[in-house]
Structures are given as structure tokens and as C-alpha cells.
């Protein structure tokens, strides 16, 4: 398989996973891979999916993010470790317009961004830990397309990034197909549960939560 075909498959896998939602993907891979809850979409209606192109920026400096914006390929998600510096606007509407024009899938960062409303108008998905008007300098070039830790999770170049209103989850590329199969199985189970709820059954009963508590020595009288 050519590198182009491998890349196309990764993008297709990311979109298939996104269809299930980040929470289902998280559960399907044994509740691993969720970034810190502070990293959320600046537009609650936006979603993000694609292979990671990683970078590391010094606090208050977005030079490396500009380099990543130039180097990443269509379909990539920019994943920027900003060292948790949220009192900065390291990415704005001009960069978002550039990212959209280049066909990138979006940005995920533990730092701050600015120009929230105009980024939303541009339509470029941005997931960040904060929105802050303060600008940055361009002085230090940091690591590009190397493994990084973001929001408490290891992200390697090419790992799949799945994000929606619930947050962002990282799926290692080598397990993505297996996780997708698990998502299908979990969705089928949830469909059956929802159908049961529609008939008047309660999660308390079909999950036998009363029996669970009884086994722990807790008496329940309902």
C-alpha cells in the first residue's frame, strides 16, 4: 500500500470513528485516550477528525505553530503542545483561514487562542484550553511532528484525533480499526438499551444495580 493510500485510510478511519462520537470512542478503547477536559471546541457545534501533525510551542511564542501550519498536509489535525500556557492567543482568524484554505482538519491545543467569533465564522475547527486576546511573539522554533504529551495523553504523528462537544480523544493509529469494530459493538448494545428504555424499563433494573449493591452489603428497598 502506498503512503498516499495509507494516509487516505487513516483519514477515512478518523471520520468513521467521529460518527460514533468521542465518548463512545473513549469507552470502546477501554476508557483511554481522553485529553484533559479543559480542551474543548471554541464552537460547541464543531467536530474534528484526522491524523495528528504535532508541534511544541514555547509559552507566548507561536513560531512553531506557523511552521506546522505550513508543513501539515490536507486532512491533518494540528496538535500543539503549548506547555499549558492559556494566557495567550497563539492562533487566530488569519491562521484559521490559512488552515481551512490548505484543507487541514483543525487545531487542538492546550494553550489559548483568540478571535473566537471570526474563527467560528471561518469554519475551521479549533479545540483549545482557553480563549485569550493576548498576542504572541515569533522567536523560538520547537519540535515538529514528533511525539508530544497533550492534555495528559501521548500523541504521536499520525495518531487519530477525534473531537466533538464532549472533548477530544486520541486513538493510536495501529489500533484504530479494532477500536472502530468495538464502537460498532457498543453502539449495537446502546441501541438495545434505548429500545428497552422506550418500553418503560429502567437502567437500574437491566443493569442489576440493586444486585450490585446487595453484593456489597447495601440494602436497597426499591
Secondary structure, DSSP 8 states (H G I E B T S, - for coil): --HHHHHHHHHHHHHHHHTT-HHHHHHHTTS--B--TT-EESSTT--EEEEEEEEE--TTB-HHHHHHHHH--TT-EEEEE-TT--SS--S-HHHHHHHHHTT--EEEESSEE--HHHHHHHT--EEESEE-----B------BSS-EEETTEEE-TT-EEEEETTEEEEE-GGGHHHHHHHHHHHHHHHHHHHHHHHTT--HHHHTTHHHHHHHTT-----
